[in-house]
Amino acid sequence: EEVASSRDDADEPSLAVANENATRQLLAVDFELAGGEPVVSFQLSKPATTFELARRDHRTFVLTIPSTAISTLGLALPQYPPKEFGGITFIHPQGGQPKLLTTIGVEKGVKLTAIPNGSAIYVKVESITKPD
C-alpha cells in the first residue's frame, strides 16, 4: 500500500514540540564540492561544542551530536549525494533528544573527518584507498 502526499516542504510539520529537551536542531544537510572536494555540511540552529565521528564498520560511520533534534520530518529520511560526489553513498539522520545519530555510508576504503565551522559541522572525505 502506497501513501502519496502532495504537500510541499513549506507545509512540512516541525518536530520542535516533540524535541523540546534538545538544545539545538539539525536544520539542513547539504552536499557541497569545496574546491572539488566532497563535503557534507550539517547546519545546526546553534554551534555544537562536542560531537563524535566514529567508524561503525568498513562501509559506515556514525556522527553523534548531543542534545540535538531533527527539525523537520524530511530530514529524518535517507539523503543521497549527487553522482559526482565521491566517497559518500548516503546520509541518514536518526533520533535526537538526547542525541542525534547520523549514519553515513561510504565507499570501500574511505576515511572521513569532521570539523566544526560556526553553527555547522563539516564532514569531509579524507582519503579513498583504492583496492589493488
A tleap script that builds the chain and sets N, CA, C and O, in Angstrom:
source leaprc.protein.ff14SB
mol = sequence {
  NGLU GLU VAL ALA SER SER ARG ASP ASP ALA
  ASP GLU PRO SER LEU ALA VAL ALA ASN GLU
  ASN ALA THR ARG GLN LEU LEU ALA VAL ASP
  PHE GLU LEU ALA GLY GLY GLU PRO VAL VAL
  SER PHE GLN LEU SER LYS PRO ALA THR THR
  PHE GLU LEU ALA ARG ARG ASP HIE ARG THR
  PHE VAL LEU THR ILE PRO SER THR ALA ILE
  SER THR LEU GLY LEU ALA LEU PRO GLN TYR
  PRO PRO LYS GLU PHE GLY GLY ILE THR PHE
  ILE HIE PRO GLN GLY GLY GLN PRO LYS LEU
  LEU THR THR ILE GLY VAL GLU LYS GLY VAL
  LYS LEU THR ALA ILE PRO ASN GLY SER ALA
  ILE TYR VAL LYS VAL GLU SER ILE THR LYS
  PRO CASP
}
set mol.1.N position { 0.841 -1.175 0.000 }
set mol.1.CA position { 0.000 0.000 0.000 }
set mol.1.C position { 0.884 1.234 0.000 }
set mol.1.O position { 1.717 1.400 0.891 }
set mol.2.N position { 0.714 2.097 -0.984 }
set mol.2.CA position { 1.495 3.305 -1.079 }
set mol.2.C position { 0.662 4.492 -0.625 }
set mol.2.O position { -0.536 4.573 -0.897 }
set mol.3.N position { 1.311 5.402 0.064 }
set mol.3.CA position { 0.648 6.611 0.505 }
set mol.3.C position { 1.313 7.776 -0.216 }
set mol.3.O position { 2.519 7.982 -0.077 }
set mol.4.N position { 0.560 8.520 -0.966 }
set mol.4.CA position { 1.100 9.665 -1.691 }
set mol.4.C position { 0.785 10.937 -0.934 }
set mol.4.O position { -0.242 11.049 -0.264 }
set mol.5.N position { 1.678 11.879 -1.053 }
set mol.5.CA position { 1.471 13.161 -0.403 }
set mol.5.C position { 1.747 14.268 -1.407 }
set mol.5.O position { 2.729 14.207 -2.147 }
set mol.6.N position { 0.902 15.261 -1.437 }
set mol.6.CA position { 1.096 16.379 -2.346 }
set mol.6.C position { 1.621 17.612 -1.614 }
set mol.6.O position { 1.706 18.695 -2.192 }
set mol.7.N position { 1.963 17.444 -0.373 }
set mol.7.CA position { 2.399 18.564 0.442 }
set mol.7.C position { 3.819 18.976 0.058 }
set mol.7.O position { 4.649 18.124 -0.258 }
set mol.8.N position { 4.098 20.272 0.085 }
set mol.8.CA position { 5.449 20.717 -0.225 }
set mol.8.C position { 6.208 20.982 1.073 }
set mol.8.O position { 5.621 20.954 2.155 }
set mol.9.N position { 7.521 21.241 0.964 }
set mol.9.CA position { 8.364 21.398 2.143 }
set mol.9.C position { 7.917 22.544 3.037 }
set mol.9.O position { 8.122 22.485 4.250 }
set mol.10.N position { 7.314 23.581 2.477 }
set mol.10.CA position { 6.875 24.720 3.284 }
set mol.10.C position { 5.788 24.310 4.278 }
set mol.10.O position { 5.638 24.931 5.331 }
set mol.11.N position { 5.034 23.267 3.942 }
set mol.11.CA position { 3.972 22.799 4.831 }
set mol.11.C position { 4.424 21.667 5.750 }
set mol.11.O position { 3.620 21.104 6.492 }
set mol.12.N position { 5.701 21.340 5.696 }
set mol.12.CA position { 6.207 20.217 6.480 }
set mol.12.C position { 6.122 20.551 7.971 }
set mol.12.O position { 6.582 21.610 8.397 }
set mol.13.N position { 5.540 19.655 8.760 }
set mol.13.CA position { 5.392 19.957 10.178 }
set mol.13.C position { 6.737 19.967 10.897 }
set mol.13.O position { 7.649 19.223 10.535 }
set mol.14.N position { 6.852 20.794 11.893 }
set mol.14.CA position { 8.068 20.865 12.682 }
set mol.14.C position { 8.022 19.811 13.777 }
set mol.14.O position { 6.958 19.494 14.309 }
set mol.15.N position { 9.184 19.277 14.104 }
set mol.15.CA position { 9.276 18.299 15.188 }
set mol.15.C position { 9.717 18.963 16.490 }
set mol.15.O position { 10.050 18.272 17.453 }
set mol.16.N position { 9.722 20.280 16.529 }
set mol.16.CA position { 10.248 21.014 17.683 }
set mol.16.C position { 9.507 20.668 18.971 }
set mol.16.O position { 10.135 20.560 20.024 }
set mol.17.N position { 8.201 20.494 18.915 }
set mol.17.CA position { 7.430 20.191 20.124 }
set mol.17.C position { 7.825 18.834 20.697 }
set mol.17.O position { 7.940 18.675 21.912 }
set mol.18.N position { 8.031 17.867 19.823 }
set mol.18.CA position { 8.409 16.526 20.276 }
set mol.18.C position { 9.838 16.503 20.815 }
set mol.18.O position { 10.208 15.592 21.555 }
set mol.19.N position { 10.632 17.492 20.450 }
set mol.19.CA position { 12.031 17.521 20.842 }
set mol.19.C position { 12.360 18.739 21.699 }
set mol.19.O position { 13.418 19.348 21.542 }
set mol.20.N position { 11.457 19.088 22.599 }
set mol.20.CA position { 11.626 20.316 23.376 }
set mol.20.C position { 12.819 20.270 24.314 }
set mol.20.O position { 13.276 21.323 24.757 }
set mol.21.N position { 13.351 19.073 24.640 }
set mol.21.CA position { 14.503 18.971 25.529 }
set mol.21.C position { 15.824 19.183 24.808 }
set mol.21.O position { 16.854 19.356 25.461 }
set mol.22.N position { 15.824 19.175 23.494 }
set mol.22.CA position { 17.046 19.379 22.737 }
set mol.22.C position { 17.449 20.848 22.803 }
set mol.22.O position { 16.599 21.738 22.784 }
set mol.23.N position { 18.757 21.091 22.881 }
set mol.23.CA position { 19.234 22.470 22.943 }
set mol.23.C position { 19.508 23.038 21.551 }
set mol.23.O position { 19.630 24.252 21.390 }
set mol.24.N position { 19.605 22.165 20.544 }
set mol.24.CA position { 19.792 22.649 19.170 }
set mol.24.C position { 19.059 21.724 18.216 }
set mol.24.O position { 18.659 20.618 18.579 }
set mol.25.N position { 18.891 22.203 16.980 }
set mol.25.CA position { 18.213 21.391 15.964 }
set mol.25.C position { 19.064 21.282 14.708 }
set mol.25.O position { 19.807 22.199 14.360 }
set mol.26.N position { 18.942 20.148 14.039 }
set mol.26.CA position { 19.528 19.974 12.719 }
set mol.26.C position { 18.583 20.638 11.733 }
set mol.26.O position { 17.427 20.231 11.611 }
set mol.27.N position { 19.066 21.659 11.027 }
set mol.27.CA position { 18.230 22.434 10.110 }
set mol.27.C position { 18.340 21.975 8.666 }
set mol.27.O position { 17.370 22.066 7.913 }
set mol.28.N position { 19.522 21.479 8.266 }
set mol.28.CA position { 19.733 21.076 6.872 }
set mol.28.C position { 20.959 20.189 6.757 }
set mol.28.O position { 21.873 20.251 7.579 }
set mol.29.N position { 20.959 19.361 5.717 }
set mol.29.CA position { 22.121 18.571 5.325 }
set mol.29.C position { 22.392 18.942 3.872 }
set mol.29.O position { 21.545 18.731 3.004 }
set mol.30.N position { 23.583 19.498 3.608 }
set mol.30.CA position { 23.924 19.950 2.267 }
set mol.30.C position { 25.152 19.220 1.750 }
set mol.30.O position { 26.140 19.059 2.467 }
set mol.31.N position { 25.081 18.784 0.514 }
set mol.31.CA position { 26.223 18.174 -0.172 }
set mol.31.C position { 26.899 19.274 -0.977 }
set mol.31.O position { 26.269 19.886 -1.839 }
set mol.32.N position { 28.179 19.531 -0.706 }
set mol.32.CA position { 28.897 20.610 -1.371 }
set mol.32.C position { 30.206 20.077 -1.939 }
set mol.32.O position { 30.774 19.115 -1.421 }
set mol.33.N position { 30.674 20.706 -3.000 }
set mol.33.CA position { 32.009 20.433 -3.529 }
set mol.33.C position { 32.844 21.678 -3.252 }
set mol.33.O position { 32.729 22.679 -3.958 }
set mol.34.N position { 33.687 21.612 -2.219 }
set mol.34.CA position { 34.524 22.742 -1.824 }
set mol.34.C position { 35.899 22.559 -2.459 }
set mol.34.O position { 36.688 21.721 -2.022 }
set mol.35.N position { 36.175 23.345 -3.485 }
set mol.35.CA position { 37.444 23.200 -4.200 }
set mol.35.C position { 37.582 21.843 -4.849 }
set mol.35.O position { 38.684 21.305 -4.951 }
set mol.36.N position { 36.461 21.285 -5.292 }
set mol.36.CA position { 36.463 19.972 -5.919 }
set mol.36.C position { 36.415 18.808 -4.938 }
set mol.36.O position { 36.295 17.653 -5.349 }
set mol.37.N position { 36.508 19.103 -3.649 }
set mol.37.CA position { 36.478 18.069 -2.616 }
set mol.37.C position { 35.070 17.931 -2.043 }
set mol.37.O position { 34.431 18.935 -1.730 }
set mol.38.N position { 34.573 16.682 -1.901 }
set mol.38.CA position { 33.230 16.494 -1.345 }
set mol.38.C position { 33.175 16.810 0.151 }
set mol.38.O position { 34.008 16.346 0.930 }
set mol.39.N position { 32.175 17.609 0.535 }
set mol.39.CA position { 31.954 17.989 1.930 }
set mol.39.C position { 30.455 17.904 2.207 }
set mol.39.O position { 29.646 18.388 1.416 }
set mol.40.N position { 30.085 17.288 3.336 }
set mol.40.CA position { 28.697 17.295 3.776 }
set mol.40.C position { 28.602 18.294 4.920 }
set mol.40.O position { 29.331 18.198 5.907 }
set mol.41.N position { 27.697 19.251 4.776 }
set mol.41.CA position { 27.513 20.292 5.773 }
set mol.41.C position { 26.238 20.003 6.565 }
set mol.41.O position { 25.146 19.938 6.001 }
set mol.42.N position { 26.390 19.831 7.874 }
set mol.42.CA position { 25.255 19.649 8.776 }
set mol.42.C position { 24.993 21.010 9.423 }
set mol.42.O position { 25.756 21.439 10.289 }
set mol.43.N position { 23.924 21.690 9.011 }
set mol.43.CA position { 23.593 23.018 9.511 }
set mol.43.C position { 22.762 22.890 10.788 }
set mol.43.O position { 21.711 22.249 10.793 }
set mol.44.N position { 23.243 23.506 11.865 }
set mol.44.CA position { 22.590 23.420 13.168 }
set mol.44.C position { 22.056 24.785 13.590 }
set mol.44.O position { 22.542 25.818 13.129 }
set mol.45.N position { 21.060 24.785 14.465 }
set mol.45.CA position { 20.494 26.047 14.954 }
set mol.45.C position { 21.455 26.772 15.895 }
set mol.45.O position { 21.402 27.996 16.009 }
set mol.46.N position { 22.338 26.023 16.573 }
set mol.46.CA position { 23.362 26.577 17.450 }
set mol.46.C position { 24.617 25.725 17.299 }
set mol.46.O position { 24.515 24.536 16.998 }
set mol.47.N position { 25.803 26.309 17.503 }
set mol.47.CA position { 27.036 25.514 17.382 }
set mol.47.C position { 27.052 24.325 18.343 }
set mol.47.O position { 26.542 24.400 19.461 }
set mol.48.N position { 27.644 23.239 17.884 }
set mol.48.CA position { 27.832 22.051 18.726 }
set mol.48.C position { 29.264 22.075 19.250 }
set mol.48.O position { 30.218 22.022 18.474 }
set mol.49.N position { 29.407 22.156 20.566 }
set mol.49.CA position { 30.753 22.194 21.145 }
set mol.49.C position { 31.362 20.803 21.231 }
set mol.49.O position { 32.585 20.660 21.248 }
set mol.50.N position { 30.524 19.785 21.286 }
set mol.50.CA position { 31.026 18.412 21.287 }
set mol.50.C position { 30.249 17.592 20.269 }
set mol.50.O position { 29.043 17.766 20.098 }
set mol.51.N position { 30.953 16.708 19.606 }
set mol.51.CA position { 30.354 15.747 18.686 }
set mol.51.C position { 31.390 14.667 18.443 }
set mol.51.O position { 32.565 14.840 18.769 }
set mol.52.N position { 30.957 13.552 17.872 }
set mol.52.CA position { 31.873 12.442 17.622 }
set mol.52.C position { 31.567 11.818 16.273 }
set mol.52.O position { 30.408 11.574 15.938 }
set mol.53.N position { 32.615 11.562 15.500 }
set mol.53.CA position { 32.513 10.820 14.253 }
set mol.53.C position { 33.294 9.530 14.441 }
set mol.53.O position { 34.508 9.563 14.641 }
set mol.54.N position { 32.605 8.389 14.378 }
set mol.54.CA position { 33.252 7.097 14.615 }
set mol.54.C position { 32.896 6.115 13.512 }
set mol.54.O position { 31.777 6.113 12.998 }
set mol.55.N position { 33.860 5.284 13.160 }
set mol.55.CA position { 33.616 4.241 12.167 }
set mol.55.C position { 32.833 3.106 12.816 }
set mol.55.O position { 33.233 2.587 13.859 }
set mol.56.N position { 31.713 2.718 12.198 }
set mol.56.CA position { 30.927 1.580 12.683 }
set mol.56.C position { 31.457 0.276 12.080 }
set mol.56.O position { 31.650 -0.715 12.785 }
set mol.57.N position { 31.690 0.295 10.764 }
set mol.57.CA position { 32.275 -0.832 10.060 }
set mol.57.C position { 32.935 -0.302 8.794 }
set mol.57.O position { 33.052 0.914 8.637 }
set mol.58.N position { 33.371 -1.175 7.884 }
set mol.58.CA position { 34.134 -0.704 6.721 }
set mol.58.C position { 33.305 0.112 5.732 }
set mol.58.O position { 33.872 0.724 4.827 }
set mol.59.N position { 31.977 0.137 5.880 }
set mol.59.CA position { 31.121 0.904 4.966 }
set mol.59.C position { 30.286 1.988 5.632 }
set mol.59.O position { 29.531 2.680 4.949 }
set mol.60.N position { 30.402 2.155 6.956 }
set mol.60.CA position { 29.596 3.183 7.623 }
set mol.60.C position { 30.343 3.880 8.765 }
set mol.60.O position { 31.164 3.286 9.464 }
set mol.61.N position { 30.024 5.146 8.915 }
set mol.61.CA position { 30.444 5.961 10.053 }
set mol.61.C position { 29.178 6.431 10.748 }
set mol.61.O position { 28.097 6.415 10.159 }
set mol.62.N position { 29.311 6.854 12.011 }
set mol.62.CA position { 28.191 7.451 12.739 }
set mol.62.C position { 28.660 8.785 13.327 }
set mol.62.O position { 29.650 8.848 14.056 }
set mol.63.N position { 27.920 9.849 12.991 }
set mol.63.CA position { 28.160 11.167 13.570 }
set mol.63.C position { 27.158 11.348 14.702 }
set mol.63.O position { 25.948 11.320 14.476 }
set mol.64.N position { 27.660 11.535 15.922 }
set mol.64.CA position { 26.813 11.711 17.107 }
set mol.64.C position { 26.923 13.161 17.575 }
set mol.64.O position { 28.017 13.660 17.838 }
set mol.65.N position { 25.766 13.830 17.674 }
set mol.65.CA position { 25.726 15.214 18.148 }
set mol.65.C position { 24.781 15.256 19.353 }
set mol.65.O position { 23.575 15.074 19.190 }
set mol.66.N position { 25.310 15.493 20.559 }
set mol.66.CA position { 24.460 15.518 21.757 }
set mol.66.C position { 23.451 16.660 21.744 }
set mol.66.O position { 23.662 17.688 21.101 }
set mol.67.N position { 22.357 16.461 22.461 }
set mol.67.CA position { 21.315 17.484 22.677 }
set mol.67.C position { 20.841 18.119 21.378 }
set mol.67.O position { 20.641 19.332 21.309 }
set mol.68.N position { 20.663 17.295 20.348 }
set mol.68.CA position { 20.262 17.798 19.032 }
set mol.68.C position { 19.082 16.993 18.522 }
set mol.68.O position { 19.043 15.770 18.654 }
set mol.69.N position { 18.122 17.695 17.936 }
set mol.69.CA position { 16.926 17.073 17.379 }
set mol.69.C position { 16.833 17.386 15.890 }
set mol.69.O position { 17.441 18.341 15.406 }
set mol.70.N position { 16.070 16.577 15.174 }
set mol.70.CA position { 15.801 16.814 13.760 }
set mol.70.C position { 14.662 17.825 13.672 }
set mol.70.O position { 13.625 17.645 14.310 }
set mol.71.N position { 14.847 18.894 12.881 }
set mol.71.CA position { 13.854 19.974 12.861 }
set mol.71.C position { 12.608 19.658 12.034 }
set mol.71.O position { 11.524 20.138 12.366 }
set mol.72.N position { 12.733 18.866 10.968 }
set mol.72.CA position { 11.574 18.543 10.120 }
set mol.72.C position { 11.588 17.071 9.737 }
set mol.72.O position { 12.638 16.429 9.743 }
set mol.73.N position { 10.433 16.550 9.409 }
set mol.73.CA position { 10.316 15.137 9.054 }
set mol.73.C position { 11.174 14.764 7.842 }
set mol.73.O position { 11.714 13.660 7.789 }
set mol.74.N position { 11.302 15.662 6.877 }
set mol.74.CA position { 12.082 15.376 5.678 }
set mol.74.C position { 13.541 15.080 5.959 }
set mol.74.O position { 14.168 14.320 5.220 }
set mol.75.N position { 14.099 15.668 7.020 }
set mol.75.CA position { 15.500 15.420 7.371 }
set mol.75.C position { 15.709 14.038 7.977 }
set mol.75.O position { 16.842 13.562 8.037 }
set mol.76.N position { 14.647 13.391 8.422 }
set mol.76.CA position { 14.758 12.063 9.009 }
set mol.76.C position { 14.831 10.971 7.939 }
set mol.76.O position { 15.044 9.800 8.254 }
set mol.77.N position { 14.654 11.361 6.674 }
set mol.77.CA position { 14.732 10.397 5.572 }
set mol.77.C position { 16.171 10.263 5.097 }
set mol.77.O position { 16.954 11.204 5.226 }
set mol.78.N position { 16.535 9.097 4.543 }
set mol.78.CA position { 17.885 8.963 3.971 }
set mol.78.C position { 18.094 9.993 2.857 }
set mol.78.O position { 17.175 10.284 2.092 }
set mol.79.N position { 19.298 10.533 2.776 }
set mol.79.CA position { 19.640 11.534 1.770 }
set mol.79.C position { 20.797 10.978 0.942 }
set mol.79.O position { 21.715 10.356 1.477 }
set mol.80.N position { 20.741 11.210 -0.367 }
set mol.80.CA position { 21.740 10.658 -1.273 }
set mol.80.C position { 22.462 11.779 -2.006 }
set mol.80.O position { 21.827 12.715 -2.492 }
set mol.81.N position { 23.799 11.689 -2.089 }
set mol.81.CA position { 24.570 12.746 -2.744 }
set mol.81.C position { 24.439 12.678 -4.260 }
set mol.81.O position { 24.029 11.651 -4.802 }
set mol.82.N position { 24.789 13.774 -4.954 }
set mol.82.CA position { 24.826 13.727 -6.413 }
set mol.82.C position { 25.901 12.741 -6.872 }
set mol.82.O position { 26.828 12.443 -6.118 }
set mol.83.N position { 25.785 12.233 -8.098 }
set mol.83.CA position { 26.697 11.165 -8.547 }
set mol.83.C position { 28.160 11.590 -8.620 }
set mol.83.O position { 29.045 10.741 -8.513 }
set mol.84.N position { 28.440 12.895 -8.800 }
set mol.84.CA position { 29.830 13.352 -8.861 }
set mol.84.C position { 30.449 13.521 -7.469 }
set mol.84.O position { 31.598 13.943 -7.338 }
set mol.85.N position { 29.690 13.192 -6.457 }
set mol.85.CA position { 30.113 13.340 -5.068 }
set mol.85.C position { 30.784 12.043 -4.626 }
set mol.85.O position { 30.091 11.119 -4.202 }
set mol.86.N position { 32.089 11.947 -4.709 }
set mol.86.CA position { 32.802 10.703 -4.436 }
set mol.86.C position { 32.979 10.395 -2.968 }
set mol.86.O position { 33.152 11.293 -2.145 }
set mol.87.N position { 32.933 9.120 -2.650 }
set mol.87.CA position { 33.251 8.650 -1.310 }
set mol.87.C position { 32.067 8.382 -0.403 }
set mol.87.O position { 32.078 7.395 0.333 }
set mol.88.N position { 31.039 9.231 -0.430 }
set mol.88.CA position { 29.888 9.074 0.461 }
set mol.88.C position { 28.701 8.559 -0.343 }
set mol.88.O position { 28.404 9.073 -1.422 }
set mol.89.N position { 28.014 7.529 0.192 }
set mol.89.CA position { 26.905 6.913 -0.533 }
set mol.89.C position { 25.535 7.344 -0.010 }
set mol.89.O position { 24.577 7.392 -0.782 }
set mol.90.N position { 25.421 7.658 1.282 }
set mol.90.CA position { 24.151 8.141 1.838 }
set mol.90.C position { 24.386 8.775 3.198 }
set mol.90.O position { 25.414 8.559 3.840 }
set mol.91.N position { 23.397 9.568 3.621 }
set mol.91.CA position { 23.364 10.189 4.950 }
set mol.91.C position { 21.984 9.881 5.528 }
set mol.91.O position { 20.975 10.067 4.848 }
set mol.92.N position { 21.930 9.409 6.787 }
set mol.92.CA position { 20.629 9.120 7.390 }
set mol.92.C position { 20.596 9.598 8.850 }
set mol.92.O position { 21.010 8.867 9.750 }
set mol.93.N position { 20.102 10.829 9.083 }
set mol.93.CA position { 19.934 11.308 10.463 }
set mol.93.C position { 18.807 10.541 11.166 }
set mol.93.O position { 17.752 10.293 10.581 }
set mol.94.N position { 19.046 10.171 12.425 }
set mol.94.CA position { 18.051 9.416 13.191 }
set mol.94.C position { 18.062 9.868 14.637 }
set mol.94.O position { 19.087 10.297 15.166 }
set mol.95.N position { 16.914 9.763 15.258 }
set mol.95.CA position { 16.811 10.008 16.692 }
set mol.95.C position { 16.851 11.476 17.038 }
set mol.95.O position { 16.236 12.310 16.372 }
set mol.96.N position { 17.567 11.771 18.069 }
set mol.96.CA position { 17.594 13.111 18.631 }
set mol.96.C position { 17.021 13.057 20.022 }
set mol.96.O position { 16.286 12.126 20.353 }
set mol.97.N position { 17.338 14.026 20.837 }
set mol.97.CA position { 16.826 14.136 22.199 }
set mol.97.C position { 17.051 12.846 22.974 }
set mol.97.O position { 16.096 12.072 23.038 }
set mol.98.N position { 18.142 12.530 23.544 }
set mol.98.CA position { 19.203 13.454 23.915 }
set mol.98.C position { 20.334 13.592 22.885 }
set mol.98.O position { 21.164 14.492 23.012 }
set mol.99.N position { 20.383 12.717 21.867 }
set mol.99.CA position { 21.448 12.891 20.885 }
set mol.99.C position { 20.969 12.489 19.498 }
set mol.99.O position { 20.103 11.629 19.338 }
set mol.100.N position { 21.557 13.137 18.505 }
set mol.100.CA position { 21.268 12.848 17.111 }
set mol.100.C position { 22.335 11.893 16.603 }
set mol.100.O position { 23.529 12.165 16.728 }
set mol.101.N position { 21.905 10.771 16.027 }
set mol.101.CA position { 22.822 9.801 15.429 }
set mol.101.C position { 22.614 9.836 13.924 }
set mol.101.O position { 21.508 9.592 13.443 }
set mol.102.N position { 23.665 10.137 13.183 }
set mol.102.CA position { 23.576 10.193 11.735 }
set mol.102.C position { 24.492 9.129 11.146 }
set mol.102.O position { 25.709 9.172 11.324 }
set mol.103.N position { 23.889 8.172 10.441 }
set mol.103.CA position { 24.665 7.141 9.769 }
set mol.103.C position { 25.127 7.688 8.426 }
set mol.103.O position { 24.337 8.253 7.669 }
set mol.104.N position { 26.411 7.517 8.139 }
set mol.104.CA position { 26.994 7.986 6.887 }
set mol.104.C position { 27.581 6.774 6.167 }
set mol.104.O position { 28.548 6.172 6.634 }
set mol.105.N position { 26.990 6.423 5.026 }
set mol.105.CA position { 27.500 5.319 4.225 }
set mol.105.C position { 28.648 5.796 3.359 }
set mol.105.O position { 28.604 6.895 2.805 }
set mol.106.N position { 29.683 4.963 3.240 }
set mol.106.CA position { 30.852 5.326 2.448 }
set mol.106.C position { 31.233 4.198 1.496 }
set mol.106.O position { 30.871 3.039 1.695 }
set mol.107.N position { 31.971 4.571 0.461 }
set mol.107.CA position { 32.539 3.578 -0.438 }
set mol.107.C position { 33.696 2.883 0.267 }
set mol.107.O position { 34.242 3.408 1.237 }
set mol.108.N position { 34.064 1.718 -0.213 }
set mol.108.CA position { 35.150 0.953 0.384 }
set mol.108.C position { 36.446 1.759 0.365 }
set mol.108.O position { 36.800 2.360 -0.649 }
set mol.109.N position { 37.146 1.766 1.495 }
set mol.109.CA position { 38.428 2.443 1.600 }
set mol.109.C position { 38.357 3.912 1.958 }
set mol.109.O position { 39.392 4.577 2.000 }
set mol.110.N position { 37.166 4.445 2.220 }
set mol.110.CA position { 37.010 5.871 2.516 }
set mol.110.C position { 37.202 6.143 4.008 }
set mol.110.O position { 36.720 5.393 4.857 }
set mol.111.N position { 37.910 7.220 4.308 }
set mol.111.CA position { 38.045 7.727 5.672 }
set mol.111.C position { 37.423 9.114 5.693 }
set mol.111.O position { 37.555 9.877 4.736 }
set mol.112.N position { 36.738 9.439 6.798 }
set mol.112.CA position { 36.077 10.737 6.950 }
set mol.112.C position { 36.669 11.493 8.128 }
set mol.112.O position { 37.182 10.894 9.073 }
set mol.113.N position { 36.590 12.820 8.060 }
set mol.113.CA position { 36.907 13.665 9.202 }
set mol.113.C position { 35.762 14.651 9.382 }
set mol.113.O position { 35.068 14.994 8.425 }
set mol.114.N position { 35.574 15.102 10.613 }
set mol.114.CA position { 34.517 16.081 10.917 }
set mol.114.C position { 35.151 17.270 11.619 }
set mol.114.O position { 35.957 17.114 12.536 }
set mol.115.N position { 34.763 18.482 11.165 }
set mol.115.CA position { 35.284 19.695 11.783 }
set mol.115.C position { 34.138 20.682 12.012 }
set mol.115.O position { 33.239 20.793 11.178 }
set mol.116.N position { 34.167 21.400 13.143 }
set mol.116.CA position { 33.141 22.411 13.378 }
set mol.116.C position { 33.437 23.655 12.549 }
set mol.116.O position { 34.597 23.976 12.290 }
set mol.117.N position { 32.381 24.351 12.136 }
set mol.117.CA position { 32.535 25.607 11.408 }
set mol.117.C position { 31.327 26.478 11.756 }
set mol.117.O position { 30.294 26.412 11.089 }
set mol.118.N position { 31.461 27.281 12.790 }
set mol.118.CA position { 30.337 28.094 13.262 }
set mol.118.C position { 29.212 27.197 13.748 }
set mol.118.O position { 29.426 26.334 14.599 }
set mol.119.N position { 28.009 27.399 13.210 }
set mol.119.CA position { 26.883 26.567 13.627 }
set mol.119.C position { 26.699 25.377 12.682 }
set mol.119.O position { 25.593 24.851 12.548 }
set mol.120.N position { 27.776 24.958 12.036 }
set mol.120.CA position { 27.735 23.787 11.152 }
set mol.120.C position { 28.831 22.815 11.544 }
set mol.120.O position { 29.808 23.176 12.200 }
set mol.121.N position { 28.642 21.571 11.123 }
set mol.121.CA position { 29.694 20.562 11.207 }
set mol.121.C position { 29.937 20.088 9.787 }
set mol.121.O position { 29.008 19.674 9.094 }
set mol.122.N position { 31.195 20.151 9.352 }
set mol.122.CA position { 31.564 19.696 8.017 }
set mol.122.C position { 32.173 18.305 8.120 }
set mol.122.O position { 33.098 18.077 8.900 }
set mol.123.N position { 31.647 17.382 7.329 }
set mol.123.CA position { 32.225 16.043 7.229 }
set mol.123.C position { 32.877 15.953 5.865 }
set mol.123.O position { 32.223 16.110 4.833 }
set mol.124.N position { 34.190 15.694 5.875 }
set mol.124.CA position { 34.970 15.678 4.645 }
set mol.124.C position { 35.496 14.284 4.353 }
set mol.124.O position { 35.818 13.519 5.262 }
set mol.125.N position { 35.575 13.973 3.068 }
set mol.125.CA position { 36.218 12.737 2.646 }
set mol.125.C position { 37.724 12.987 2.765 }
set mol.125.O position { 38.294 13.782 2.017 }
set mol.126.N position { 38.353 12.300 3.712 }
set mol.126.CA position { 39.778 12.495 3.980 }
set mol.126.C position { 40.637 11.745 2.972 }
set mol.126.O position { 41.597 12.293 2.431 }
set mol.127.N position { 40.287 10.500 2.727 }
set mol.127.CA position { 41.063 9.723 1.760 }
set mol.127.C position { 40.242 8.561 1.247 }
set mol.127.O position { 39.330 8.065 1.909 }
set mol.128.N position { 40.597 8.146 0.048 }
set mol.128.CA position { 39.994 6.970 -0.554 }
set mol.128.C position { 41.130 6.037 -0.924 }
set mol.128.O position { 41.961 6.359 -1.773 }
set mol.129.N position { 41.162 4.869 -0.275 }
set mol.129.CA position { 42.178 3.875 -0.567 }
set mol.129.C position { 41.636 2.985 -1.673 }
set mol.129.O position { 40.632 2.296 -1.488 }
set mol.130.N position { 42.290 2.998 -2.807 }
set mol.130.CA position { 41.841 2.173 -3.937 }
set mol.130.C position { 42.341 0.748 -3.742 }
set mol.130.O position { 43.515 0.540 -3.437 }
set mol.131.N position { 41.448 -0.250 -3.920 }
set mol.131.CA position { 41.917 -1.642 -3.821 }
set mol.131.C position { 42.841 -1.965 -4.989 }
set mol.131.O position { 42.666 -1.442 -6.090 }
set mol.132.N position { 43.821 -2.825 -4.746 }
set mol.132.CA position { 44.770 -3.209 -5.807 }
set mol.132.C position { 44.133 -4.038 -6.891 }
set mol.132.O position { 44.806 -4.432 -7.843 }
savepdb mol mol.pdb
quit
